[in-house]
């Protein structure tokens, strides 16, 4: 794992969220309407805690995205803890030969979109149904996560 890249990718949800949920030029008004949040409610709360915890969660998400977009981590996990010379030589040869395959922004972005559709949509969609939220609420929030995960996946896959 490339920690500087993961920390950089962890900033993406905040940056995208600022633009995406902005009531002036993003979908902020649509989100507020669909979620029942008023402008007064949006101004309450301890913003330092909200953004601090959000950043910690974003770092956790970046680590998870790393394992989803970089396929070579699978073989690394198979060899975890092996110290014999033959295993280490095999692993080094594998990375030299195949370490660059599927390591592009586009590939990572594709996996980010798939994570949004097949992980985020079922989770947020289920919660929204039980919270009696409508289609617009689901579409706005899942849309944010699809864009965010696509960018995180692309950055991590290209640069990590």
C-alpha positions as CSV (number, residue, x, y, z in Angstrom):
1,X,0.0,0.0,0.0
2,X,1.2,3.5,-0.9
3,X,0.3,5.6,2.2
4,X,0.7,9.0,0.5
5,X,-1.6,8.0,-2.4
6,X,-4.2,6.5,0.0
7,X,-4.1,9.7,2.1
8,X,-4.5,11.8,-1.0
9,X,-7.4,9.6,-2.2
10,X,-9.0,10.0,1.2
11,X,-9.5,13.7,0.5
12,X,-11.6,12.9,-2.6
13,X,-14.9,12.3,-0.7
14,X,-14.6,15.8,0.9
15,X,-13.7,17.6,-2.3
16,X,-16.4,15.8,-4.3
17,X,-18.9,16.3,-1.5
18,X,-18.2,20.0,-1.4
19,X,-18.9,20.3,-5.1
20,X,-21.6,17.7,-5.4
21,X,-23.7,18.7,-2.4
22,X,-23.2,22.4,-2.8
23,X,-26.7,24.1,-2.9
24,X,-25.5,26.8,-5.3
25,X,-24.1,24.7,-8.2
26,X,-24.4,21.1,-7.1
27,X,-27.2,18.8,-6.0
28,X,-27.4,20.3,-2.5
29,X,-31.0,21.6,-2.9
30,X,-32.1,18.2,-4.3
31,X,-30.4,16.4,-1.4
32,X,-31.8,18.7,1.2
33,X,-35.3,18.3,-0.2
34,X,-35.1,14.5,-0.5
35,X,-33.5,14.1,3.0
36,X,-35.6,16.6,4.9
37,X,-32.6,18.6,5.9
38,X,-33.1,22.4,6.2
39,X,-30.5,25.1,5.8
40,X,-30.8,25.7,9.5
41,X,-30.2,22.0,10.3
42,X,-27.2,21.9,7.9
43,X,-25.5,24.7,9.9
44,X,-25.8,22.9,13.2
45,X,-23.3,20.4,14.6
46,X,-19.7,20.4,15.4
47,X,-18.1,20.8,12.0
48,X,-14.6,19.9,13.3
49,X,-15.9,16.5,14.6
50,X,-18.0,15.9,11.5
51,X,-15.1,16.6,9.1
52,X,-12.5,14.8,11.3
53,X,-14.5,11.6,11.6
54,X,-15.4,11.9,7.9
55,X,-11.7,12.0,7.1
56,X,-10.9,9.0,9.3
57,X,-13.7,7.1,7.5
58,X,-12.4,8.2,4.2
59,X,-8.9,6.8,5.0
60,X,-10.6,3.5,5.9
61,X,-12.5,3.6,2.6
62,X,-9.3,4.3,0.7
63,X,-7.7,1.2,2.2
64,X,-10.7,-0.9,1.1
65,X,-10.7,0.6,-2.4
66,X,-7.0,-0.3,-2.7
67,X,-7.7,-4.0,-2.2
68,X,-10.6,-3.8,-4.7
69,X,-8.8,-2.0,-7.6
70,X,-5.3,-3.4,-7.4
71,X,-5.5,-7.1,-8.2
72,X,-1.9,-7.9,-7.3
73,X,-2.8,-7.5,-3.6
74,X,-4.5,-11.0,-4.0
75,X,-1.2,-12.8,-4.6
76,X,0.5,-10.7,-1.9
77,X,-2.0,-12.1,0.6
78,X,-1.3,-15.6,-0.5
79,X,2.4,-15.2,0.3
80,X,1.9,-13.3,3.5
81,X,4.2,-14.6,6.2
82,X,6.3,-16.8,3.8
83,X,10.0,-16.1,4.2
84,X,11.6,-19.0,2.3
85,X,13.8,-18.0,-0.6
86,X,11.8,-19.8,-3.3
87,X,8.5,-18.1,-2.3
88,X,10.1,-14.7,-2.1
89,X,11.7,-15.2,-5.5
90,X,8.5,-16.3,-7.1
91,X,6.6,-13.3,-5.7
92,X,9.3,-10.9,-6.9
93,X,9.2,-12.5,-10.3
94,X,5.4,-12.3,-10.4
95,X,5.4,-8.6,-9.6
96,X,8.2,-7.9,-12.1
97,X,6.3,-9.7,-14.8
98,X,2.6,-8.8,-14.0
99,X,2.8,-5.9,-11.5
100,X,1.8,-3.4,-14.2
101,X,-1.3,-5.2,-15.5
102,X,-4.6,-3.5,-14.9
103,X,-2.9,-0.5,-13.2
104,X,-4.6,2.4,-14.9
105,X,-6.9,5.2,-13.9
106,X,-9.6,3.9,-16.1
107,X,-9.4,0.4,-14.7
108,X,-9.6,1.7,-11.1
109,X,-12.5,4.0,-12.0
110,X,-14.4,1.1,-13.5
111,X,-14.0,-0.8,-10.2
112,X,-15.0,2.2,-8.3
113,X,-18.2,2.5,-10.3
114,X,-18.9,-1.2,-9.8
115,X,-18.3,-0.8,-6.0
116,X,-20.9,2.1,-6.1
117,X,-23.4,0.0,-7.9
118,X,-23.0,-3.4,-6.2
119,X,-22.0,-2.3,-2.7
120,X,-23.2,1.2,-2.0
121,X,-26.5,1.0,-3.9
122,X,-27.8,-2.1,-2.0
123,X,-26.7,-0.7,1.4
124,X,-28.0,2.8,1.0
125,X,-31.0,1.6,-1.0
126,X,-32.1,-0.8,1.8
127,X,-31.6,1.9,4.4
128,X,-33.6,4.4,2.4
129,X,-36.5,2.0,1.9
130,X,-36.8,1.4,5.7
131,X,-36.3,5.2,6.3
132,X,-39.2,5.8,3.9
133,X,-36.9,7.9,1.6
134,X,-37.8,8.2,-2.1
135,X,-36.0,7.5,-5.3
136,X,-34.5,11.0,-5.5
137,X,-32.8,10.5,-2.1
138,X,-31.3,7.2,-3.2
139,X,-30.2,8.6,-6.6
140,X,-28.5,11.7,-5.2
141,X,-26.6,9.8,-2.5
142,X,-25.6,6.8,-4.6
143,X,-24.6,9.1,-7.5
144,X,-22.3,10.9,-5.1
145,X,-20.7,7.6,-4.1
146,X,-20.3,6.3,-7.6
147,X,-18.5,9.5,-8.7
148,X,-16.4,9.5,-5.5
149,X,-15.4,5.8,-5.7
150,X,-14.7,6.1,-9.4
151,X,-12.2,8.9,-8.7
152,X,-10.7,7.2,-5.6
153,X,-10.4,3.9,-7.6
154,X,-8.8,5.7,-10.5
155,X,-6.3,7.6,-8.4
156,X,-5.3,4.6,-6.3
157,X,-5.0,2.2,-9.2
158,X,-2.9,4.6,-11.3
159,X,-0.6,5.9,-8.6
160,X,-0.4,3.4,-5.7
